[in-house]
């Protein structure tokens, strides 16, 4: 197993030391794992993949939208996808 070192401010260190019953390395390991799983999942899930998971009824409803509304839906989907990817990459 590899060791990783990181810094915390003095106040956080003091608070952590007040709870010696907690295995902080395990807390960090679990937090990193959870973050990576969320990041990797959201990075893989594109708008096209999300669209492919829609029910046949929902796909039919989208197809029945007037072209103007369908174009707006597509733009909104692309924008939501862009924001989701930025968020998963830690951008603002």
C-alpha positions as CSV (number, residue, x, y, z in Angstrom):
1,X,0.0,0.0,0.0
2,X,1.2,3.5,-0.8
3,X,1.3,6.3,1.7
4,X,-0.1,9.7,0.7
5,X,0.7,12.9,2.7
6,X,-1.5,16.0,2.6
7,X,-1.8,19.2,4.7
8,X,-4.6,20.4,7.0
9,X,-4.8,23.7,8.8
10,X,-4.1,23.8,12.6
11,X,-7.7,24.1,13.6
12,X,-8.7,21.0,11.6
13,X,-5.7,19.1,13.0
14,X,-6.8,20.0,16.5
15,X,-10.3,18.8,15.9
16,X,-9.1,15.6,14.3
17,X,-6.8,14.9,17.3
18,X,-9.8,15.3,19.7
19,X,-11.3,12.1,18.1
20,X,-8.5,9.5,18.4
21,X,-11.1,6.7,18.0
22,X,-11.6,7.7,14.3
23,X,-9.2,6.1,11.7
24,X,-8.6,9.2,9.7
25,X,-6.7,7.4,7.0
26,X,-9.8,5.3,6.4
27,X,-12.0,8.4,6.3
28,X,-9.7,9.9,3.7
29,X,-9.5,6.6,1.7
30,X,-13.3,6.3,1.6
31,X,-13.8,10.0,0.7
32,X,-11.3,9.7,-2.2
33,X,-12.9,6.5,-3.4
34,X,-16.4,8.1,-3.4
35,X,-15.1,11.2,-5.1
36,X,-13.4,9.2,-7.9
37,X,-16.4,7.0,-8.4
38,X,-18.7,10.1,-8.8
39,X,-16.1,11.8,-11.1
40,X,-15.6,8.8,-13.3
41,X,-19.3,8.1,-13.6
42,X,-20.2,11.6,-14.5
43,X,-17.3,11.9,-17.0
44,X,-18.5,8.8,-18.8
45,X,-22.2,9.6,-18.9
46,X,-22.8,11.8,-21.9
47,X,-26.0,13.4,-23.0
48,X,-26.3,10.8,-25.8
49,X,-26.0,8.0,-23.2
50,X,-28.6,9.7,-21.0
51,X,-30.9,10.1,-24.0
52,X,-30.4,6.4,-24.9
53,X,-31.8,5.5,-21.4
54,X,-35.1,7.3,-22.0
55,X,-38.2,5.2,-22.2
56,X,-39.8,4.7,-25.6
57,X,-42.7,6.9,-24.5
58,X,-40.4,9.8,-23.5
59,X,-38.5,9.5,-26.8
60,X,-41.9,9.7,-28.6
61,X,-42.9,12.7,-26.7
62,X,-39.7,14.5,-27.5
63,X,-40.1,13.6,-31.2
64,X,-43.6,15.1,-31.1
65,X,-42.3,18.5,-29.9
66,X,-42.3,21.3,-32.4
67,X,-38.9,21.8,-34.0
68,X,-38.3,25.1,-32.0
69,X,-38.9,23.3,-28.7
70,X,-36.8,20.3,-29.7
71,X,-33.9,22.6,-30.6
72,X,-34.3,24.3,-27.2
73,X,-34.3,20.9,-25.5
74,X,-31.1,19.9,-27.3
75,X,-29.4,23.2,-26.4
76,X,-30.4,22.8,-22.8
77,X,-29.1,19.2,-22.8
78,X,-25.7,20.3,-24.2
79,X,-25.5,23.1,-21.7
80,X,-26.4,20.8,-18.8
81,X,-23.8,18.2,-20.0
82,X,-21.1,20.9,-20.2
83,X,-21.9,22.1,-16.6
84,X,-21.9,18.5,-15.3
85,X,-18.5,17.8,-16.9
86,X,-17.1,21.1,-15.5
87,X,-18.4,20.2,-12.0
88,X,-16.9,16.7,-12.2
89,X,-13.6,18.2,-13.2
90,X,-13.7,20.6,-10.3
91,X,-14.2,23.7,-12.4
92,X,-16.6,26.5,-11.6
